[in-house]
Amino acid sequence: MTLAEERWFATGHSTLPDPAAAGAAAADAAIAGRAPVVVFVFCSVGYHVPEMLDAVRARVADGTVIVGATTSGQMATGEVSGDGVAVVALGGSGFQVRTRVARDVTGHPRAGGAAIAAGLDELDRPHRALLMICDGLTGNQHEIIRGAFSVVGAAAPLVGGCAGDHLTYVRTYQFHGGRDGVEILTDAAIGVALGSDRPLSVGIAHGWHTTGDAMVVTSSRDGRVFELDGEPALDVVLRRLGLDESVLDDEQAFRELLVQHPLGLSRRSGHDMRLLDGGDRTDRSLKCLADVPQGALAWLMESDHGALVDGARESAVQAVDGLGGARPLGVLAFDCAARRVALGDHGVEQEVAGISKELGDVPYGGFYTNGEIARLRGALGMHHFTLVTLALA
């Protein structure tokens, strides 16, 4: 095998109960005896064992980079699973890949983000992007993105996702290595600098719309919203949703209700979405999984299955249209785990069918995340309830 063959992009997927067998099956389907430049491995918690990764690395070339993460579900060209393994591989002429890893990023998120962006300077291809795979539970992913942006600026888009654990919020894992070994990490950020001699393009869409009047975030800090319009944030949301205090007695039920009403932050290009992950009865704050800037204009959002499915299709269309007429080789997808909950099983089937219809015979793969990353210009780059896609020509 050589790395200088015809360009290709392929996916594999398996739900075999044995992680090693699942890794082997998914890798065989994606790699098919070729020499990948990079292999992405996305798997549910429980499949993130050395044996699964050993099965994958046994099928790659000497120069192949292996990266990935645990998920809240994975997808591969028309297939979606809760428990299982998805492998996305690409290779052939015209690709360059460089990787960087930042460990223990909770203590220095911005410096970690800057560190993982450094590989981009080693690429000489005309089209470049920085793919970021971050821990999904650090609570400061926006600072990692800011650090990366401080290095990359407008030179290349940032795109990627935060690792998941089926929304249990216990621990997520990230993978990095190659044929000789793959390290299983946590509290880490991985930067995959991808260069190509053909175009690449990012799509961002969600399908949510505003409801009610706009609110000003008058007090927020460290992923908490303390005040909206000068009032305790939890009280404002309860009033707007027509709920009384008793709804807080069942924390999980309240979180599931909030999945249907995320917070939308005003941006010139639309709205950045934020998952509300519960409330604190003591200080009357709202918990979020990402930064909500003080002074931001915000709305409670709502949607329905049809609009969410349309949002997924729009993301795929945006990414492909951005290739400027070049035929897409494949698409990487970073979809929000909370979108999956909001859609339910039937809605997910519709979403996948919609993406497949838009892409036709173009392969795609990715995972359900604890937060999506996409920064082109203007926006902060951290998203929830959004499908982010990266199309490669």
BALUMKOL-958684 format. One line per field, with one value per residue (C-alpha): residue number from 1; x, y, z. Coordinates in Angstrom, 3 decimals, decimal comma, always signed. Each point is the difference from the previous one (the first is absolute). Layout:
! residues N
num <- c(NUM:...)
xx <- c(X:...)
yy <- c(Y:...)
zz <- c(Z:...)
! end
This chain:
! residues 393
num <- c(1:2:3:4:5:6:7:8:9:10:11:12:13:14:15:16:17:18:19:20:21:22:23:24:25:26:27:28:29:30:31:32:33:34:35:36:37:38:39:40:41:42:43:44:45:46:47:48:49:50:51:52:53:54:55:56:57:58:59:60:61:62:63:64:65:66:67:68:69:70:71:72:73:74:75:76:77:78:79:80:81:82:83:84:85:86:87:88:89:90:91:92:93:94:95:96:97:98:99:100:101:102:103:104:105:106:107:108:109:110:111:112:113:114:115:116:117:118:119:120:121:122:123:124:125:126:127:128:129:130:131:132:133:134:135:136:137:138:139:140:141:142:143:144:145:146:147:148:149:150:151:152:153:154:155:156:157:158:159:160:161:162:163:164:165:166:167:168:169:170:171:172:173:174:175:176:177:178:179:180:181:182:183:184:185:186:187:188:189:190:191:192:193:194:195:196:197:198:199:200:201:202:203:204:205:206:207:208:209:210:211:212:213:214:215:216:217:218:219:220:221:222:223:224:225:226:227:228:229:230:231:232:233:234:235:236:237:238:239:240:241:242:243:244:245:246:247:248:249:250:251:252:253:254:255:256:257:258:259:260:261:262:263:264:265:266:267:268:269:270:271:272:273:274:275:276:277:278:279:280:281:282:283:284:285:286:287:288:289:290:291:292:293:294:295:296:297:298:299:300:301:302:303:304:305:306:307:308:309:310:311:312:313:314:315:316:317:318:319:320:321:322:323:324:325:326:327:328:329:330:331:332:333:334:335:336:337:338:339:340:341:342:343:344:345:346:347:348:349:350:351:352:353:354:355:356:357:358:359:360:361:362:363:364:365:366:367:368:369:370:371:372:373:374:375:376:377:378:379:380:381:382:383:384:385:386:387:388:389:390:391:392:393)
xx <- c(+0,000:+1,130:-1,384:+0,239:-3,041:-3,247:-1,887:-2,680:-2,312:-1,902:-1,860:-0,644:-2,389:-0,605:-2,173:+1,502:-0,053:+3,710:+1,952:+2,995:-2,203:-1,964:+3,196:+1,303:-3,256:-0,350:+3,669:-0,132:-3,027:+1,594:+3,595:-0,473:+3,724:+0,946:+2,460:-1,838:+1,567:-2,281:-2,536:-2,692:-1,384:-3,244:-1,464:-2,382:+1,383:+0,594:+1,569:+2,944:+2,302:+3,562:-1,162:-2,378:+2,693:+2,532:-2,361:-0,143:+3,731:+0,798:-1,702:+1,713:+3,231:+3,206:-0,653:-3,678:-1,248:-2,779:-2,170:-3,445:-2,199:-2,796:-3,456:-3,684:-0,651:+1,776:-0,958:+1,430:-1,646:-3,628:+0,547:-0,314:+0,644:+0,013:+2,438:+2,606:+2,954:+0,203:+3,215:+0,616:+3,121:+1,434:+3,122:+1,674:+1,881:-0,283:-0,713:+2,219:-0,648:+1,787:-1,233:+0,604:-1,288:-0,554:-0,407:-1,624:-1,758:-2,397:+2,776:+1,181:-2,669:+1,101:+3,649:-1,107:-2,019:+2,958:+2,250:-2,187:-0,255:+3,768:-0,019:-1,822:+3,201:+1,647:-2,468:+0,696:-3,231:-2,249:-3,047:+0,235:-2,149:+0,655:-2,100:-0,367:-1,026:-0,374:-1,059:-3,739:-0,055:+2,610:-2,672:+2,356:+0,135:-0,582:+3,378:+1,695:-1,546:+1,096:+3,538:-0,015:-1,474:+2,725:+2,484:-2,032:-2,012:-1,673:+2,564:-2,178:-3,346:-0,227:-2,313:-0,628:-1,769:+0,248:+0,094:-3,085:-1,048:-3,695:-0,882:+0,919:+2,531:+2,460:+3,105:+0,854:+3,060:+2,105:+2,323:+3,281:+2,718:+0,788:+0,996:+2,455:-2,486:-3,002:-0,229:-3,343:-0,213:-2,380:-0,037:+1,829:-0,378:+1,212:+0,686:+0,002:+1,430:-1,348:+1,366:-1,317:+0,772:-3,752:-2,713:-1,584:-3,009:-1,956:-3,784:-1,780:-3,773:-2,431:-3,685:-1,014:-1,895:-0,597:-3,052:-1,103:+1,841:+3,754:+1,825:+3,305:+2,468:+0,688:+2,168:+1,904:+3,238:+1,710:-2,881:-2,655:-2,685:-0,919:-2,255:-2,157:-1,345:+1,195:-2,062:+1,137:+0,435:-1,715:-3,091:-0,184:+0,130:-2,570:-2,375:+0,474:-0,599:-3,042:+1,548:-0,145:+2,706:-1,050:+1,488:+3,429:-0,729:+0,918:+3,355:+0,197:-3,527:+0,766:+3,165:-1,966:-2,539:+2,757:+1,288:-3,112:+0,747:+3,677:+1,347:+0,760:+2,646:-0,290:+2,664:+0,235:-0,294:-2,922:+0,000:+2,600:-1,705:+0,636:-1,263:-1,599:+0,991:-2,046:-0,512:+1,381:-2,680:+2,490:+1,285:-2,810:+2,477:-0,180:+2,716:+1,460:+2,610:+1,756:+0,624:-2,931:+1,539:-1,261:-1,804:-1,108:-3,480:-1,744:-3,290:-1,564:-0,190:-2,380:-0,258:-1,694:+1,194:-0,518:+2,026:+2,817:+0,179:+0,045:+2,848:+2,073:-0,623:+0,903:+3,350:+0,881:-1,081:+2,049:+3,132:-0,329:-0,928:+3,111:+2,187:-0,643:-1,309:+2,631:-1,395:+0,022:+2,229:-1,526:-1,466:+0,912:-2,983:-0,149:-3,572:-1,255:-0,995:-2,813:-1,363:-0,129:-2,034:-2,317:-0,564:-0,524:+0,641:-2,444:+1,256:+3,589:-0,983:-1,552:+3,075:+2,349:-2,290:-0,009:+3,797:+0,325:-2,446:+1,971:+3,374:-1,057:+2,851:+2,457:+1,146:-0,209:+0,741:+0,413:-1,431:-2,516:+1,868:-0,084:+0,469:+0,801:+2,880:-0,231:+1,673:+0,208:-0,352:-1,943:-1,453:+1,702:+0,282:-1,702:-3,421:-2,705:-3,068:+1,781:+1,262:+3,461:+1,288:+3,344:-0,095:+3,175:+0,382)
yy <- c(+0,000:+3,563:+3,327:+1,394:-1,682:+1,360:+2,200:-1,786:+0,379:-2,917:-0,984:-3,152:-0,785:-2,913:-0,790:-3,413:-0,479:-0,785:+3,290:-1,590:-1,713:+3,215:+2,010:-2,545:-0,065:+3,788:+0,477:-2,673:+1,668:+3,463:-0,859:-3,001:-0,695:+3,574:+2,353:+2,775:+3,345:+0,327:-2,256:+1,354:-2,438:+0,900:-2,446:-0,233:-0,209:-3,688:-0,492:+2,315:-2,867:-0,651:-3,144:+1,978:+2,511:-2,801:-1,474:+3,338:+0,738:-3,490:+1,059:+3,335:+1,016:+1,074:+3,691:+0,007:+2,245:-1,406:+2,430:-0,160:+0,100:-1,589:+1,167:+0,260:-1,913:-0,424:+0,152:-1,389:+0,439:-0,621:-1,930:+1,257:-1,866:+0,639:-2,777:-0,791:+1,252:+2,253:+0,403:+2,749:-0,286:+2,100:-0,185:+0,461:+2,815:+3,626:-0,441:+1,087:-0,655:+1,242:-0,555:+1,584:-1,048:+2,155:-1,860:+1,166:+2,797:+0,831:+1,936:+1,877:-0,141:+2,990:-1,070:-3,521:+1,307:+2,004:-3,045:-2,311:+2,592:+0,097:-2,840:+2,154:+1,942:-3,200:-0,385:+1,361:-1,023:+2,821:-1,169:-0,568:-0,567:-0,704:-2,880:+0,071:-2,926:+1,096:-1,472:+0,469:+0,737:+2,700:+2,723:+2,463:-1,197:+3,559:+0,958:-2,833:+1,334:+3,543:-1,256:-1,780:+3,042:+2,205:-2,044:-0,802:+3,213:+0,238:-2,279:-3,122:-1,081:-1,769:-2,990:-3,031:-1,289:-0,798:-3,608:-1,529:-2,716:-0,523:+3,153:-1,586:+2,816:-2,265:-0,195:+0,222:-1,317:+1,082:-2,132:+0,843:-2,116:-2,176:-3,469:-0,424:+0,922:+2,123:+1,923:+0,249:+3,458:+2,059:+3,743:+0,425:+1,963:-1,303:+2,188:-1,600:+2,435:-1,160:+1,288:-0,774:+1,000:+0,076:+2,088:-0,672:+1,734:+0,229:-0,112:+1,197:-0,264:-0,992:+0,559:+1,850:+3,313:+2,635:+0,107:+2,913:+3,258:+0,418:+0,055:+1,551:-2,183:+2,415:-2,338:-3,128:-1,766:-3,369:-1,651:+1,374:+2,571:+1,824:+2,745:+0,664:+3,539:+0,678:-2,835:-3,434:-2,052:-3,129:+1,992:+1,601:-3,337:-1,626:+2,920:+0,044:-3,734:+0,152:-2,293:+0,119:-0,785:-3,635:-0,839:+0,302:-2,935:-2,417:+1,242:-2,427:+0,767:+3,738:-0,505:-1,976:+2,807:+2,565:-2,047:+1,195:+3,659:+0,882:+3,523:+1,781:+2,747:+2,719:-0,024:+1,830:-3,342:-1,263:-1,565:-1,960:-2,662:-0,789:-3,046:+0,856:-2,873:+0,719:+2,603:+0,762:+0,649:+1,675:+2,817:-0,244:-0,400:-2,071:-2,530:-0,056:-2,230:+2,934:+3,680:+2,436:+3,484:+2,700:+2,674:-2,423:+0,224:-3,334:-1,790:-3,243:-2,112:-2,646:-2,339:-3,118:-3,161:+1,369:+3,156:-1,940:-2,404:+2,942:+1,512:-3,142:+0,020:+3,700:-0,640:-2,667:+2,270:+2,923:-2,128:-1,416:+3,344:+1,520:-2,260:+2,301:-2,644:-2,637:-3,464:-0,935:-2,920:-0,442:+1,851:-0,018:+0,699:+1,247:-0,175:+1,005:-2,748:+2,229:+0,241:-3,775:+0,052:+2,714:-1,923:-3,438:-3,231:+0,696:+3,551:-1,202:-2,390:+2,917:+2,148:-2,670:-0,615:+3,745:+0,238:-3,086:+1,435:+3,248:-1,731:-2,820:-2,486:+2,196:-1,811:+1,744:-0,824:+1,531:+0,021:+1,494:+2,489:+1,883:+3,192:+0,876:+2,165:+2,244:+3,361:+1,727:+3,647:+2,040:-2,755:-1,299:-3,457:-2,090:-1,402:-2,287:-1,511:+0,497:-2,207:+1,009:-1,584:+0,087:-0,897:-1,051:+0,086)
zz <- c(+0,000:-0,642:+1,126:-3,565:-1,538:-1,435:+2,461:+1,956:+3,009:+1,543:+3,151:+1,982:+2,830:+2,349:+3,003:+0,718:+3,788:+0,207:-0,295:-1,720:-2,575:-0,527:-0,497:-2,497:-1,980:-0,147:-0,929:-2,707:-1,586:+0,032:-0,849:-2,302:-0,326:-0,932:+1,712:+1,841:+0,782:+3,028:+1,696:+2,314:+2,587:+1,747:+2,510:+2,922:+3,519:+0,694:-3,426:+0,763:+0,963:-1,205:-1,786:-2,218:-0,885:-0,553:-2,597:-1,804:+0,060:-1,305:-3,240:-0,663:-1,711:+1,742:-0,580:+0,942:+2,806:+2,209:+1,969:+1,522:+3,052:+1,959:-0,986:+0,766:-3,208:-3,312:-3,675:-3,208:-3,418:+0,833:+3,223:+3,581:+3,228:+3,712:+0,851:-2,622:-2,019:-3,050:-2,005:-2,541:-2,144:-2,795:-2,069:-3,335:-1,663:+1,008:+3,721:+2,882:+3,687:+3,107:+3,558:+3,386:+3,434:+3,082:+3,296:+3,246:-1,856:+2,838:+1,709:-3,102:-2,717:-2,053:-0,029:-0,908:-2,925:-1,267:+0,307:-2,074:-2,780:-0,577:-2,537:-2,523:-0,714:-1,262:-2,874:-3,469:-1,738:-1,304:+1,968:+3,743:+3,080:+3,665:+1,292:+3,772:+2,216:+3,615:+3,314:+0,324:+3,733:+0,579:+0,055:-1,678:-3,576:-1,191:+1,488:-1,905:-3,211:+0,815:+0,518:-3,346:-1,733:+1,472:-2,044:-3,118:-0,401:-3,381:-1,666:+0,295:+1,447:+3,347:+0,050:+2,200:+3,060:+3,701:+1,162:+1,593:+2,418:-0,837:+1,958:+3,341:+0,589:+1,815:-2,208:-3,675:-1,840:-2,949:-2,176:-1,685:-1,589:-2,977:-1,087:+2,883:+2,727:+0,900:+3,267:+1,798:+1,588:+2,093:+0,717:-3,306:-3,215:-3,359:-2,992:-3,444:-2,533:-3,361:-3,282:-3,462:-3,561:-0,657:+1,680:+3,369:+1,517:+3,262:+0,503:+3,169:+0,582:+2,748:-0,853:+3,188:+0,132:+2,662:+2,236:+2,163:+0,503:+0,027:+3,343:+1,005:+1,886:+2,849:+2,107:-1,016:+0,820:-0,579:-1,830:+2,354:-0,776:+3,187:-1,320:-3,045:-0,325:+3,545:+1,529:+1,256:-3,163:+1,320:+0,966:-3,430:-1,814:+2,288:-0,558:-3,763:-0,266:+2,284:+2,620:+3,795:+2,534:+0,362:-3,395:+1,624:+2,323:-2,794:-1,287:-2,913:-1,194:+0,131:-2,056:-2,586:-0,208:-0,526:-2,950:-1,827:+0,832:-0,460:+0,237:-3,268:-0,039:-2,613:-2,703:-3,311:-1,804:+2,122:+3,446:+1,934:+2,081:+3,664:+1,867:+3,333:+2,283:+3,099:+2,674:+3,443:+2,602:+2,350:-2,217:-2,615:-2,847:-3,174:-0,776:-3,506:-1,633:-1,667:+0,465:-0,181:-0,283:+2,319:-1,988:-2,715:-1,498:+0,506:-0,646:+1,065:-3,134:-1,279:-2,960:-1,310:-1,692:-3,471:+0,639:+1,683:-2,926:-2,402:+2,019:-0,457:-3,731:-0,151:+1,707:-2,565:-2,877:+1,339:+0,255:-3,510:-1,568:+1,563:-2,130:-2,931:-2,352:+0,785:+0,583:+3,707:+0,950:+3,453:+2,973:+3,692:+2,282:+3,591:+1,271:+3,434:+2,435:+1,274:-3,561:-0,006:+3,235:-1,356:-3,230:+1,522:-1,899:-2,828:-0,394:-0,187:-2,771:-1,879:+0,575:-1,334:-2,969:-0,740:+0,111:-2,189:-2,524:-0,274:-0,292:-2,305:-0,304:+1,926:+3,181:+3,352:+3,608:+3,408:+3,495:+2,405:+2,143:+3,303:-2,005:-3,602:-1,202:-3,052:-0,295:-3,342:+0,972:+2,518:+2,203:+3,114:-1,539:+2,704:-0,891:+1,389:-1,686:-3,323:-2,804:-1,189:-3,205:-1,790:-3,690:-1,816:-3,774)
! end
